[in-house]
Amino acid sequence: MRQIIISDRVSQDGGERGLLGLTFSPDGTQLYAHYSDREGNTQVDRYTMRKGRADPSPRQSILQLEQPQPNH
């Protein structure tokens, strides 16, 4: 299984942007990644866990939210 690499989708602007959080579902079958995308908008993706590792495909986008400001 390959690694999950999201650096090509994550904002590299610094400040309050970038990779904002990772969490697992209560049963450990899903991984959620919360980050600012290249345009500075909020993105949450879901990955399936297989044999203790996150499967990079398919990635499912579950939240996209336009952010009008670069901070809170």
All heavy atoms as TSV, in Angstrom:
chain	resi	resn	atom	element	x	y	z
A	1	MET	N	N	0.838	-1.174	0.000
A	1	MET	CA	C	0.000	0.000	0.000
A	1	MET	C	C	0.887	1.242	0.000
A	1	MET	O	O	1.891	1.290	0.675
A	1	MET	CB	C	-0.890	-0.013	1.235
A	1	MET	CG	C	-2.245	0.557	0.981
A	1	MET	SD	S	-3.356	0.380	2.400
A	1	MET	CE	C	-3.704	-1.352	2.296
A	2	ARG	N	N	0.483	2.232	-0.744
A	2	ARG	CA	C	1.245	3.478	-0.830
A	2	ARG	C	C	0.941	4.401	0.337
A	2	ARG	O	O	-0.033	4.219	1.042
A	2	ARG	CB	C	0.899	4.200	-2.130
A	2	ARG	CG	C	1.263	3.398	-3.359
A	2	ARG	CD	C	0.762	4.066	-4.600
A	2	ARG	NE	N	-0.703	4.025	-4.573
A	2	ARG	CZ	C	-1.485	4.795	-5.298
A	2	ARG	NH1	N	-0.978	5.666	-6.109
A	2	ARG	NH2	N	-2.791	4.707	-5.225
A	3	GLN	N	N	1.790	5.405	0.518
A	3	GLN	CA	C	1.574	6.420	1.541
A	3	GLN	C	C	0.549	7.426	1.038
A	3	GLN	O	O	0.379	7.610	-0.163
A	3	GLN	CB	C	2.864	7.181	1.823
A	3	GLN	CG	C	3.948	6.378	2.425
A	3	GLN	CD	C	5.200	7.223	2.603
A	3	GLN	OE1	O	5.297	8.336	2.106
A	3	GLN	NE2	N	6.155	6.695	3.313
A	4	ILE	N	N	-0.076	8.097	1.974
A	4	ILE	CA	C	-0.948	9.210	1.613
A	4	ILE	C	C	-0.080	10.458	1.581
A	4	ILE	O	O	0.528	10.819	2.591
A	4	ILE	CB	C	-2.090	9.382	2.621
A	4	ILE	CG1	C	-3.041	8.213	2.496
A	4	ILE	CG2	C	-2.817	10.688	2.377
A	4	ILE	CD1	C	-4.194	8.273	3.443
A	5	ILE	N	N	-0.022	11.083	0.445
A	5	ILE	CA	C	0.736	12.319	0.283
A	5	ILE	C	C	-0.245	13.381	-0.201
A	5	ILE	O	O	-0.804	13.256	-1.283
A	5	ILE	CB	C	1.892	12.148	-0.720
A	5	ILE	CG1	C	2.847	11.076	-0.196
A	5	ILE	CG2	C	2.605	13.476	-0.939
A	5	ILE	CD1	C	3.935	10.685	-1.147
A	6	ILE	N	N	-0.460	14.401	0.631
A	6	ILE	CA	C	-1.421	15.441	0.267
A	6	ILE	C	C	-0.755	16.806	0.088
A	6	ILE	O	O	-1.436	17.794	-0.100
A	6	ILE	CB	C	-2.571	15.526	1.289
A	6	ILE	CG1	C	-2.088	15.930	2.673
A	6	ILE	CG2	C	-3.357	14.225	1.339
A	6	ILE	CD1	C	-3.207	16.217	3.660
A	7	SER	N	N	0.561	16.856	0.117
A	7	SER	CA	C	1.265	18.136	0.037
A	7	SER	C	C	0.941	18.899	-1.248
A	7	SER	O	O	0.999	20.130	-1.254
A	7	SER	CB	C	2.767	17.930	0.168
A	7	SER	OG	O	3.253	17.056	-0.820
A	8	ASP	N	N	0.572	18.199	-2.306
A	8	ASP	CA	C	0.220	18.883	-3.553
A	8	ASP	C	C	-1.149	19.560	-3.475
A	8	ASP	O	O	-1.471	20.399	-4.307
A	8	ASP	CB	C	0.247	17.909	-4.727
A	8	ASP	CG	C	-0.727	16.763	-4.576
A	8	ASP	OD1	O	-1.004	16.343	-3.433
A	8	ASP	OD2	O	-1.212	16.268	-5.612
A	9	ARG	N	N	-1.948	19.242	-2.458
A	9	ARG	CA	C	-3.275	19.838	-2.296
A	9	ARG	C	C	-3.342	20.826	-1.137
A	9	ARG	O	O	-4.299	21.581	-1.011
A	9	ARG	CB	C	-4.316	18.735	-2.059
A	9	ARG	CG	C	-4.542	17.861	-3.268
A	9	ARG	CD	C	-5.735	16.957	-3.102
A	9	ARG	NE	N	-5.664	16.060	-1.964
A	9	ARG	CZ	C	-5.077	14.864	-1.975
A	9	ARG	NH1	N	-4.483	14.441	-3.067
A	9	ARG	NH2	N	-5.076	14.110	-0.911
A	10	VAL	N	N	-2.328	20.827	-0.259
A	10	VAL	CA	C	-2.358	21.631	0.965
A	10	VAL	C	C	-1.671	22.974	0.748
A	10	VAL	O	O	-0.606	23.053	0.133
A	10	VAL	CB	C	-1.678	20.867	2.123
A	10	VAL	CG1	C	-1.601	21.730	3.374
A	10	VAL	CG2	C	-2.414	19.583	2.418
A	11	SER	N	N	-2.288	24.027	1.297
A	11	SER	CA	C	-1.712	25.363	1.240
A	11	SER	C	C	-0.346	25.376	1.918
A	11	SER	O	O	-0.181	24.831	3.011
A	11	SER	CB	C	-2.639	26.359	1.946
A	11	SER	OG	O	-2.020	27.616	2.066
A	12	GLN	N	N	0.615	26.009	1.289
A	12	GLN	CA	C	1.963	26.133	1.837
A	12	GLN	C	C	2.254	27.565	2.277
A	12	GLN	O	O	3.402	27.948	2.452
A	12	GLN	CB	C	2.990	25.709	0.767
A	12	GLN	CG	C	2.764	24.331	0.200
A	12	GLN	CD	C	2.977	23.235	1.212
A	12	GLN	OE1	O	3.881	23.309	2.033
A	12	GLN	NE2	N	2.145	22.216	1.157
A	13	ASP	N	N	1.182	28.364	2.450
A	13	ASP	CA	C	1.334	29.779	2.766
A	13	ASP	C	C	1.734	30.060	4.202
A	13	ASP	O	O	2.098	31.175	4.535
A	13	ASP	CB	C	0.036	30.535	2.468
A	13	ASP	CG	C	-0.282	30.558	0.982
A	13	ASP	OD1	O	0.634	30.366	0.169
A	13	ASP	OD2	O	-1.464	30.762	0.647
A	14	GLY	N	N	1.638	29.073	5.075
A	14	GLY	CA	C	1.985	29.288	6.472
A	14	GLY	C	C	0.843	29.947	7.231
A	14	GLY	O	O	-0.312	29.879	6.821
A	15	GLY	N	N	1.175	30.588	8.325
A	15	GLY	CA	C	0.143	31.228	9.137
A	15	GLY	C	C	-0.820	30.199	9.694
A	15	GLY	O	O	-0.418	29.190	10.254
A	16	GLU	N	N	-2.100	30.454	9.531
A	16	GLU	CA	C	-3.140	29.574	10.057
A	16	GLU	C	C	-3.665	28.622	8.980
A	16	GLU	O	O	-4.803	28.177	9.049
A	16	GLU	CB	C	-4.267	30.411	10.640
A	16	GLU	CG	C	-3.809	31.237	11.827
A	16	GLU	CD	C	-4.901	32.110	12.403
A	16	GLU	OE1	O	-6.081	31.918	12.054
A	16	GLU	OE2	O	-4.571	32.992	13.193
A	17	ARG	N	N	-2.847	28.333	7.992
A	17	ARG	CA	C	-3.232	27.430	6.908
A	17	ARG	C	C	-2.315	26.225	6.899
A	17	ARG	O	O	-1.308	26.187	7.568
A	17	ARG	CB	C	-3.142	28.149	5.560
A	17	ARG	CG	C	-4.147	29.255	5.425
A	17	ARG	CD	C	-4.052	29.866	4.066
A	17	ARG	NE	N	-5.096	30.875	3.891
A	17	ARG	CZ	C	-5.229	31.575	2.806
A	17	ARG	NH1	N	-4.423	31.416	1.786
A	17	ARG	NH2	N	-6.193	32.458	2.713
A	18	GLY	N	N	-2.689	25.220	6.118
A	18	GLY	CA	C	-1.881	24.017	5.987
A	18	GLY	C	C	-2.650	22.812	6.497
A	18	GLY	O	O	-3.885	22.803	6.486
A	19	LEU	N	N	-1.935	21.797	6.941
A	19	LEU	CA	C	-2.565	20.629	7.536
A	19	LEU	C	C	-3.057	21.019	8.927
A	19	LEU	O	O	-2.273	21.431	9.776
A	19	LEU	CB	C	-1.584	19.467	7.631
A	19	LEU	CG	C	-2.126	18.188	8.250
A	19	LEU	CD1	C	-3.277	17.624	7.420
A	19	LEU	CD2	C	-1.021	17.156	8.396
A	20	LEU	N	N	-4.355	20.906	9.158
A	20	LEU	CA	C	-4.957	21.395	10.398
A	20	LEU	C	C	-5.326	20.281	11.370
A	20	LEU	O	O	-5.481	20.538	12.559
A	20	LEU	CB	C	-6.192	22.236	10.080
A	20	LEU	CG	C	-5.906	23.442	9.179
A	20	LEU	CD1	C	-7.201	24.106	8.760
A	20	LEU	CD2	C	-4.982	24.420	9.872
A	21	GLY	N	N	-5.470	19.067	10.877
A	21	GLY	CA	C	-5.805	17.994	11.799
A	21	GLY	C	C	-5.987	16.660	11.111
A	21	GLY	O	O	-6.286	16.596	9.919
A	22	LEU	N	N	-5.783	15.595	11.885
A	22	LEU	CA	C	-6.030	14.220	11.458
A	22	LEU	C	C	-6.784	13.533	12.577
A	22	LEU	O	O	-6.495	13.760	13.746
A	22	LEU	CB	C	-4.715	13.471	11.222
A	22	LEU	CG	C	-3.818	13.948	10.105
A	22	LEU	CD1	C	-2.483	13.235	10.167
A	22	LEU	CD2	C	-4.475	13.715	8.759
A	23	THR	N	N	-7.735	12.691	12.221
A	23	THR	CA	C	-8.453	11.908	13.232
A	23	THR	C	C	-8.972	10.626	12.601
A	23	THR	O	O	-9.060	10.523	11.381
A	23	THR	CB	C	-9.609	12.717	13.865
A	23	THR	OG1	O	-10.071	12.050	15.027
A	23	THR	CG2	C	-10.744	12.926	12.880
A	24	PHE	N	N	-9.284	9.672	13.458
A	24	PHE	CA	C	-9.824	8.389	13.023
A	24	PHE	C	C	-11.280	8.279	13.454
A	24	PHE	O	O	-11.681	8.843	14.476
A	24	PHE	CB	C	-9.038	7.232	13.652
A	24	PHE	CG	C	-7.630	7.150	13.164
A	24	PHE	CD1	C	-6.618	7.771	13.878
A	24	PHE	CD2	C	-7.310	6.471	12.008
A	24	PHE	CE1	C	-5.302	7.704	13.438
A	24	PHE	CE2	C	-6.002	6.397	11.559
A	24	PHE	CZ	C	-4.997	7.013	12.272
A	25	SER	N	N	-12.049	7.509	12.704
A	25	SER	CA	C	-13.407	7.183	13.118
A	25	SER	C	C	-13.330	6.352	14.400
A	25	SER	O	O	-12.299	5.726	14.671
A	25	SER	CB	C	-14.133	6.412	12.016
A	25	SER	OG	O	-13.481	5.181	11.759
A	26	PRO	N	N	-14.395	6.334	15.204
A	26	PRO	CA	C	-14.367	5.567	16.458
A	26	PRO	C	C	-14.008	4.092	16.276
A	26	PRO	O	O	-13.359	3.501	17.138
A	26	PRO	CB	C	-15.787	5.723	17.009
A	26	PRO	CG	C	-16.248	7.022	16.458
A	26	PRO	CD	C	-15.641	7.089	15.073
A	27	ASP	N	N	-14.396	3.490	15.156
A	27	ASP	CA	C	-14.087	2.072	14.946
A	27	ASP	C	C	-12.747	1.849	14.242
A	27	ASP	O	O	-12.343	0.722	13.994
A	27	ASP	CB	C	-15.216	1.375	14.182
A	27	ASP	CG	C	-15.414	1.914	12.778
A	27	ASP	OD1	O	-14.660	2.809	12.339
A	27	ASP	OD2	O	-16.347	1.436	12.107
A	28	GLY	N	N	-12.043	2.957	13.908
A	28	GLY	CA	C	-10.713	2.854	13.317
A	28	GLY	C	C	-10.670	2.461	11.851
A	28	GLY	O	O	-9.604	2.175	11.325
A	29	THR	N	N	-11.805	2.503	11.173
A	29	THR	CA	C	-11.836	2.093	9.764
A	29	THR	C	C	-11.667	3.246	8.787
A	29	THR	O	O	-11.498	3.030	7.593
A	29	THR	CB	C	-13.159	1.368	9.428
A	29	THR	OG1	O	-14.254	2.273	9.637
A	29	THR	CG2	C	-13.326	0.123	10.275
A	30	GLN	N	N	-11.710	4.488	9.298
A	30	GLN	CA	C	-11.602	5.666	8.443
A	30	GLN	C	C	-10.592	6.656	9.034
A	30	GLN	O	O	-10.491	6.783	10.261
A	30	GLN	CB	C	-12.956	6.382	8.307
A	30	GLN	CG	C	-14.098	5.511	7.848
A	30	GLN	CD	C	-13.946	5.061	6.422
A	30	GLN	OE1	O	-13.576	5.821	5.539
A	30	GLN	NE2	N	-14.215	3.781	6.176
A	31	LEU	N	N	-9.895	7.349	8.158
A	31	LEU	CA	C	-9.000	8.447	8.542
A	31	LEU	C	C	-9.544	9.705	7.898
A	31	LEU	O	O	-9.909	9.702	6.721
A	31	LEU	CB	C	-7.577	8.186	8.042
A	31	LEU	CG	C	-6.606	9.357	8.157
A	31	LEU	CD1	C	-6.277	9.641	9.622
A	31	LEU	CD2	C	-5.339	9.095	7.369
A	32	TYR	N	N	-9.580	10.795	8.674
A	32	TYR	CA	C	-10.054	12.082	8.174
A	32	TYR	C	C	-8.897	13.080	8.226
A	32	TYR	O	O	-8.216	13.189	9.244
A	32	TYR	CB	C	-11.212	12.599	9.020
A	32	TYR	CG	C	-12.412	11.694	8.972
A	32	TYR	CD1	C	-12.547	10.627	9.853
A	32	TYR	CD2	C	-13.403	11.888	8.019
A	32	TYR	CE1	C	-13.642	9.778	9.803
A	32	TYR	CE2	C	-14.499	11.052	7.952
A	32	TYR	CZ	C	-14.611	10.000	8.851
A	32	TYR	OH	O	-15.692	9.152	8.777
A	33	ALA	N	N	-8.706	13.797	7.131
A	33	ALA	CA	C	-7.661	14.823	7.052
A	33	ALA	C	C	-8.324	16.180	6.844
A	33	ALA	O	O	-9.125	16.349	5.914
A	33	ALA	CB	C	-6.710	14.530	5.897
A	34	HIS	N	N	-8.014	17.130	7.705
A	34	HIS	CA	C	-8.566	18.489	7.646
A	34	HIS	C	C	-7.413	19.427	7.288
A	34	HIS	O	O	-6.395	19.457	7.986
A	34	HIS	CB	C	-9.168	18.834	9.013
A	34	HIS	CG	C	-9.589	20.253	9.153
A	34	HIS	ND1	N	-9.575	20.891	10.364
A	34	HIS	CD2	C	-10.046	21.168	8.274
A	34	HIS	CE1	C	-10.000	22.130	10.225
A	34	HIS	NE2	N	-10.285	22.320	8.961
A	35	TYR	N	N	-7.581	20.194	6.219
A	35	TYR	CA	C	-6.509	21.076	5.778
A	35	TYR	C	C	-7.052	22.256	4.985
A	35	TYR	O	O	-8.208	22.268	4.570
A	35	TYR	CB	C	-5.489	20.304	4.929
A	35	TYR	CG	C	-6.044	19.663	3.683
A	35	TYR	CD1	C	-6.020	20.322	2.464
A	35	TYR	CD2	C	-6.585	18.387	3.712
A	35	TYR	CE1	C	-6.522	19.737	1.315
A	35	TYR	CE2	C	-7.086	17.780	2.581
A	35	TYR	CZ	C	-7.055	18.466	1.373
A	35	TYR	OH	O	-7.564	17.868	0.245
A	36	SER	N	N	-6.189	23.246	4.780
A	36	SER	CA	C	-6.486	24.358	3.881
A	36	SER	C	C	-5.940	23.979	2.511
A	36	SER	O	O	-4.766	23.615	2.389
A	36	SER	CB	C	-5.791	25.642	4.341
A	36	SER	OG	O	-6.195	25.987	5.642
A	37	ASP	N	N	-6.797	24.075	1.490
A	37	ASP	CA	C	-6.328	23.735	0.144
A	37	ASP	C	C	-5.474	24.858	-0.430
A	37	ASP	O	O	-5.232	25.877	0.228
A	37	ASP	CB	C	-7.495	23.349	-0.770
A	37	ASP	CG	C	-8.431	24.507	-1.100
A	37	ASP	OD1	O	-8.068	25.688	-0.894
A	37	ASP	OD2	O	-9.538	24.217	-1.586
A	38	ARG	N	N	-4.995	24.697	-1.631
A	38	ARG	CA	C	-4.084	25.676	-2.256
A	38	ARG	C	C	-4.703	27.070	-2.387
A	38	ARG	O	O	-3.989	28.062	-2.447
A	38	ARG	CB	C	-3.657	25.192	-3.648
A	38	ARG	CG	C	-2.743	24.006	-3.616
A	38	ARG	CD	C	-1.395	24.433	-3.197
A	38	ARG	NE	N	-0.458	23.337	-3.290
A	38	ARG	CZ	C	0.824	23.495	-3.151
A	38	ARG	NH1	N	1.335	24.666	-2.922
A	38	ARG	NH2	N	1.612	22.455	-3.214
A	39	GLU	N	N	-6.037	27.152	-2.408
A	39	GLU	CA	C	-6.722	28.444	-2.489
A	39	GLU	C	C	-7.044	29.013	-1.106
A	39	GLU	O	O	-7.631	30.077	-0.995
A	39	GLU	CB	C	-8.006	28.314	-3.306
A	39	GLU	CG	C	-7.785	28.113	-4.794
A	39	GLU	CD	C	-7.343	26.691	-5.132
A	39	GLU	OE1	O	-7.883	25.741	-4.538
A	39	GLU	OE2	O	-6.435	26.543	-5.962
A	40	GLY	N	N	-6.697	28.270	-0.040
A	40	GLY	CA	C	-6.948	28.722	1.321
A	40	GLY	C	C	-8.301	28.323	1.864
A	40	GLY	O	O	-8.703	28.783	2.933
A	41	ASN	N	N	-9.027	27.470	1.150
A	41	ASN	CA	C	-10.344	27.033	1.591
A	41	ASN	C	C	-10.251	25.778	2.442
A	41	ASN	O	O	-9.302	25.012	2.340
A	41	ASN	CB	C	-11.243	26.793	0.379
A	41	ASN	CG	C	-11.459	28.068	-0.405
A	41	ASN	OD1	O	-11.707	29.119	0.163
A	41	ASN	ND2	N	-11.337	27.986	-1.712
A	42	THR	N	N	-11.257	25.566	3.289
A	42	THR	CA	C	-11.307	24.399	4.159
A	42	THR	C	C	-11.643	23.149	3.361
A	42	THR	O	O	-12.549	23.165	2.534
A	42	THR	CB	C	-12.367	24.601	5.260
A	42	THR	OG1	O	-11.962	25.697	6.072
A	42	THR	CG2	C	-12.537	23.360	6.113
A	43	GLN	N	N	-10.919	22.074	3.628
A	43	GLN	CA	C	-11.135	20.792	2.956
A	43	GLN	C	C	-11.029	19.688	3.996
A	43	GLN	O	O	-10.124	19.702	4.833
A	43	GLN	CB	C	-10.067	20.587	1.878
A	43	GLN	CG	C	-10.150	19.297	1.137
A	43	GLN	CD	C	-11.328	19.264	0.166
A	43	GLN	OE1	O	-11.664	20.243	-0.455
A	43	GLN	NE2	N	-11.954	18.122	0.077
A	44	VAL	N	N	-11.964	18.738	3.955
A	44	VAL	CA	C	-11.886	17.539	4.779
A	44	VAL	C	C	-12.043	16.343	3.846
A	44	VAL	O	O	-13.008	16.272	3.082
A	44	VAL	CB	C	-12.965	17.495	5.886
A	44	VAL	CG1	C	-12.887	16.186	6.668
A	44	VAL	CG2	C	-12.816	18.680	6.833
A	45	ASP	N	N	-11.081	15.443	3.899
A	45	ASP	CA	C	-11.091	14.235	3.071
A	45	ASP	C	C	-11.156	13.009	3.965
A	45	ASP	O	O	-10.663	13.023	5.093
A	45	ASP	CB	C	-9.820	14.126	2.221
A	45	ASP	CG	C	-9.704	15.226	1.190
A	45	ASP	OD1	O	-10.727	15.842	0.844
A	45	ASP	OD2	O	-8.580	15.473	0.725
A	46	ARG	N	N	-11.740	11.947	3.422
A	46	ARG	CA	C	-11.830	10.683	4.154
A	46	ARG	C	C	-11.098	9.603	3.372
A	46	ARG	O	O	-11.203	9.514	2.160
A	46	ARG	CB	C	-13.286	10.280	4.335
A	46	ARG	CG	C	-13.439	8.945	5.057
A	46	ARG	CD	C	-14.863	8.625	5.417
A	46	ARG	NE	N	-15.734	8.685	4.264
A	46	ARG	CZ	C	-17.045	8.861	4.325
A	46	ARG	NH1	N	-17.643	9.004	5.489
A	46	ARG	NH2	N	-17.773	8.901	3.241
A	47	TYR	N	N	-10.347	8.790	4.117
A	47	TYR	CA	C	-9.616	7.650	3.559
A	47	TYR	C	C	-10.014	6.397	4.324
A	47	TYR	O	O	-10.249	6.452	5.527
A	47	TYR	CB	C	-8.103	7.848	3.700
A	47	TYR	CG	C	-7.573	9.059	2.994
A	47	TYR	CD1	C	-7.504	10.285	3.642
A	47	TYR	CD2	C	-7.148	8.972	1.676
A	47	TYR	CE1	C	-7.009	11.405	2.995
A	47	TYR	CE2	C	-6.659	10.095	1.025
A	47	TYR	CZ	C	-6.596	11.302	1.681
A	47	TYR	OH	O	-6.114	12.403	1.044
A	48	THR	N	N	-10.046	5.277	3.642
A	48	THR	CA	C	-10.340	3.999	4.278
A	48	THR	C	C	-9.060	3.403	4.834
A	48	THR	O	O	-8.017	3.436	4.186
A	48	THR	CB	C	-10.963	3.031	3.252
A	48	THR	OG1	O	-12.172	3.619	2.775
A	48	THR	CG2	C	-11.266	1.680	3.869
A	49	MET	N	N	-9.149	2.866	6.055
A	49	MET	CA	C	-8.018	2.187	6.675
A	49	MET	C	C	-8.072	0.709	6.307
A	49	MET	O	O	-9.117	0.079	6.386
A	49	MET	CB	C	-8.076	2.336	8.198
A	49	MET	CG	C	-7.942	3.760	8.703
A	49	MET	SD	S	-6.328	4.471	8.349
A	49	MET	CE	C	-5.284	3.454	9.380
A	50	ARG	N	N	-6.936	0.166	5.869
A	50	ARG	CA	C	-6.833	-1.251	5.523
A	50	ARG	C	C	-5.561	-1.808	6.174
A	50	ARG	O	O	-4.476	-1.299	5.932
A	50	ARG	CB	C	-6.758	-1.438	4.016
A	50	ARG	CG	C	-7.977	-0.920	3.283
A	50	ARG	CD	C	-7.935	-1.269	1.805
A	50	ARG	NE	N	-8.818	-0.469	1.008
A	50	ARG	CZ	C	-10.135	-0.540	0.980
A	50	ARG	NH1	N	-10.750	-1.388	1.756
A	50	ARG	NH2	N	-10.848	0.236	0.199
A	51	LYS	N	N	-5.731	-2.804	6.998
A	51	LYS	CA	C	-4.606	-3.441	7.691
A	51	LYS	C	C	-3.741	-2.431	8.441
A	51	LYS	O	O	-2.519	-2.468	8.412
A	51	LYS	CB	C	-3.755	-4.236	6.703
A	51	LYS	CG	C	-4.511	-5.371	6.044
A	51	LYS	CD	C	-3.634	-6.133	5.105
A	51	LYS	CE	C	-4.445	-7.235	4.432
A	51	LYS	NZ	N	-3.657	-7.988	3.462
A	52	GLY	N	N	-4.406	-1.474	9.095
A	52	GLY	CA	C	-3.699	-0.496	9.915
A	52	GLY	C	C	-3.047	0.634	9.151
A	52	GLY	O	O	-2.330	1.437	9.736
A	53	ARG	N	N	-3.295	0.731	7.836
A	53	ARG	CA	C	-2.724	1.807	7.022
A	53	ARG	C	C	-3.824	2.466	6.220
A	53	ARG	O	O	-4.768	1.811	5.788
A	53	ARG	CB	C	-1.661	1.257	6.083
A	53	ARG	CG	C	-0.490	0.631	6.850
A	53	ARG	CD	C	0.594	0.248	5.956
A	53	ARG	NE	N	1.288	1.468	5.536
A	53	ARG	CZ	C	2.399	1.461	4.848
A	53	ARG	NH1	N	2.949	0.338	4.477
A	53	ARG	NH2	N	2.980	2.584	4.508
A	54	ALA	N	N	-3.679	3.752	5.996
A	54	ALA	CA	C	-4.668	4.477	5.199
A	54	ALA	C	C	-4.441	4.201	3.718
A	54	ALA	O	O	-3.317	4.254	3.227
A	54	ALA	CB	C	-4.569	5.969	5.474
A	55	ASP	N	N	-5.508	3.870	3.029
A	55	ASP	CA	C	-5.466	3.616	1.590
A	55	ASP	C	C	-5.620	4.952	0.871
A	55	ASP	O	O	-6.624	5.639	1.044
A	55	ASP	CB	C	-6.604	2.668	1.216
A	55	ASP	CG	C	-6.544	2.199	-0.222
A	55	ASP	OD1	O	-5.771	2.765	-1.011
A	55	ASP	OD2	O	-7.290	1.270	-0.555
A	56	PRO	N	N	-4.640	5.368	0.057
A	56	PRO	CA	C	-4.699	6.675	-0.585
A	56	PRO	C	C	-5.778	6.804	-1.660
A	56	PRO	O	O	-6.103	7.914	-2.072
A	56	PRO	CB	C	-3.310	6.858	-1.178
A	56	PRO	CG	C	-2.789	5.482	-1.350
A	56	PRO	CD	C	-3.412	4.657	-0.264
A	57	SER	N	N	-6.304	5.707	-2.124
A	57	SER	CA	C	-7.365	5.812	-3.126
A	57	SER	C	C	-8.427	4.779	-2.838
A	57	SER	O	O	-8.111	3.648	-2.460
A	57	SER	CB	C	-6.803	5.630	-4.527
A	57	SER	OG	O	-6.277	4.328	-4.674
A	58	PRO	N	N	-9.656	5.110	-2.936
A	58	PRO	CA	C	-10.080	6.448	-3.349
A	58	PRO	C	C	-10.149	7.413	-2.159
A	58	PRO	O	O	-10.531	7.037	-1.061
A	58	PRO	CB	C	-11.474	6.218	-3.905
A	58	PRO	CG	C	-11.993	5.077	-3.108
A	58	PRO	CD	C	-10.784	4.212	-2.799
A	59	ARG	N	N	-9.777	8.631	-2.422
A	59	ARG	CA	C	-9.937	9.724	-1.448
A	59	ARG	C	C	-11.342	10.269	-1.659
A	59	ARG	O	O	-11.774	10.501	-2.778
A	59	ARG	CB	C	-8.905	10.817	-1.721
A	59	ARG	CG	C	-9.161	12.107	-0.970
A	59	ARG	CD	C	-8.120	13.150	-1.332
A	59	ARG	NE	N	-8.181	13.575	-2.704
A	59	ARG	CZ	C	-8.839	14.651	-3.143
A	59	ARG	NH1	N	-9.519	15.399	-2.302
A	59	ARG	NH2	N	-8.826	14.975	-4.407
A	60	GLN	N	N	-12.066	10.460	-0.569
A	60	GLN	CA	C	-13.404	11.014	-0.682
A	60	GLN	C	C	-13.439	12.380	-0.009
A	60	GLN	O	O	-13.172	12.492	1.190
A	60	GLN	CB	C	-14.437	10.092	-0.035
A	60	GLN	CG	C	-15.837	10.606	-0.212
A	60	GLN	CD	C	-16.882	9.667	0.366
A	60	GLN	OE1	O	-16.568	8.771	1.145
A	60	GLN	NE2	N	-18.116	9.874	-0.014
A	61	SER	N	N	-13.746	13.404	-0.777
A	61	SER	CA	C	-13.904	14.744	-0.228
A	61	SER	C	C	-15.265	14.803	0.448
A	61	SER	O	O	-16.289	14.555	-0.185
A	61	SER	CB	C	-13.819	15.779	-1.352
A	61	SER	OG	O	-14.112	17.058	-0.852
A	62	ILE	N	N	-15.278	15.117	1.757
A	62	ILE	CA	C	-16.556	15.161	2.456
A	62	ILE	C	C	-16.965	16.568	2.882
A	62	ILE	O	O	-18.110	16.785	3.265
A	62	ILE	CB	C	-16.591	14.197	3.657
A	62	ILE	CG1	C	-15.528	14.538	4.681
A	62	ILE	CG2	C	-16.453	12.767	3.186
A	62	ILE	CD1	C	-15.678	13.740	5.960
A	63	LEU	N	N	-16.033	17.537	2.804
A	63	LEU	CA	C	-16.374	18.922	3.112
A	63	LEU	C	C	-15.457	19.851	2.338
A	63	LEU	O	O	-14.233	19.667	2.339
A	63	LEU	CB	C	-16.230	19.201	4.613
A	63	LEU	CG	C	-16.474	20.647	5.051
A	63	LEU	CD1	C	-17.944	21.025	4.885
A	63	LEU	CD2	C	-16.032	20.875	6.483
A	64	GLN	N	N	-16.052	20.829	1.689
A	64	GLN	CA	C	-15.319	21.909	1.034
A	64	GLN	C	C	-16.027	23.191	1.428
A	64	GLN	O	O	-17.244	23.318	1.235
A	64	GLN	CB	C	-15.337	21.763	-0.480
A	64	GLN	CG	C	-14.629	20.535	-0.971
A	64	GLN	CD	C	-14.826	20.356	-2.464
A	64	GLN	OE1	O	-15.904	20.545	-2.995
A	64	GLN	NE2	N	-13.756	19.978	-3.133
A	65	LEU	N	N	-15.281	24.127	1.995
A	65	LEU	CA	C	-15.881	25.356	2.484
A	65	LEU	C	C	-14.991	26.527	2.098
A	65	LEU	O	O	-13.821	26.579	2.495
A	65	LEU	CB	C	-16.050	25.281	4.002
A	65	LEU	CG	C	-16.713	26.443	4.699
A	65	LEU	CD1	C	-18.153	26.606	4.232
A	65	LEU	CD2	C	-16.675	26.250	6.204
A	66	GLU	N	N	-15.550	27.448	1.342
A	66	GLU	CA	C	-14.800	28.636	0.931
A	66	GLU	C	C	-14.527	29.504	2.149
A	66	GLU	O	O	-15.414	29.752	2.969
A	66	GLU	CB	C	-15.601	29.434	-0.103
A	66	GLU	CG	C	-14.835	30.600	-0.660
A	66	GLU	CD	C	-15.600	31.324	-1.739
A	66	GLU	OE1	O	-16.428	30.685	-2.417
A	66	GLU	OE2	O	-15.353	32.539	-1.897
A	67	GLN	N	N	-13.291	29.965	2.269
A	67	GLN	CA	C	-12.889	30.818	3.376
A	67	GLN	C	C	-12.590	32.225	2.847
A	67	GLN	O	O	-11.686	32.389	2.026
A	67	GLN	CB	C	-11.659	30.254	4.084
A	67	GLN	CG	C	-11.907	28.949	4.788
A	67	GLN	CD	C	-12.881	29.107	5.950
A	67	GLN	OE1	O	-13.007	30.158	6.567
A	67	GLN	NE2	N	-13.591	28.026	6.228
A	68	PRO	N	N	-13.321	33.232	3.313
A	68	PRO	CA	C	-13.106	34.598	2.805
A	68	PRO	C	C	-11.867	35.279	3.396
A	68	PRO	O	O	-11.406	36.258	2.857
A	68	PRO	CB	C	-14.387	35.323	3.214
A	68	PRO	CG	C	-14.846	34.595	4.427
A	68	PRO	CD	C	-14.451	33.154	4.223
A	69	GLN	N	N	-11.341	34.747	4.506
A	69	GLN	CA	C	-10.187	35.353	5.176
A	69	GLN	C	C	-9.099	34.314	5.387
A	69	GLN	O	O	-9.393	33.124	5.522
A	69	GLN	CB	C	-10.606	35.933	6.540
A	69	GLN	CG	C	-11.696	36.970	6.473
A	69	GLN	CD	C	-11.286	38.219	5.730
A	69	GLN	OE1	O	-10.141	38.646	5.786
A	69	GLN	NE2	N	-12.231	38.812	5.024
A	70	PRO	N	N	-7.839	34.733	5.459
A	70	PRO	CA	C	-6.736	33.775	5.661
A	70	PRO	C	C	-6.528	33.365	7.116
A	70	PRO	O	O	-5.556	32.689	7.435
A	70	PRO	CB	C	-5.531	34.537	5.129
A	70	PRO	CG	C	-5.846	35.971	5.380
A	70	PRO	CD	C	-7.339	36.074	5.177
A	71	ASN	N	N	-7.417	33.778	8.024
A	71	ASN	CA	C	-7.289	33.414	9.438
A	71	ASN	C	C	-8.662	33.021	9.973
A	71	ASN	O	O	-9.604	32.878	9.228
A	71	ASN	CB	C	-6.686	34.559	10.244
A	71	ASN	CG	C	-7.560	35.803	10.218
A	71	ASN	OD1	O	-8.573	35.862	9.547
A	71	ASN	ND2	N	-7.165	36.809	10.957
A	72	HIS	N	N	-8.756	32.879	11.297
A	72	HIS	CA	C	-10.034	32.497	11.917
A	72	HIS	C	C	-11.079	33.499	11.522
A	72	HIS	O	O	-12.130	33.589	11.828
A	72	HIS	CB	C	-9.913	32.430	13.436
A	72	HIS	CG	C	-8.984	31.380	13.898
A	72	HIS	ND1	N	-7.663	31.604	14.124
A	72	HIS	CD2	C	-9.179	30.065	14.148
A	72	HIS	CE1	C	-7.084	30.498	14.517
A	72	HIS	NE2	N	-7.984	29.537	14.549
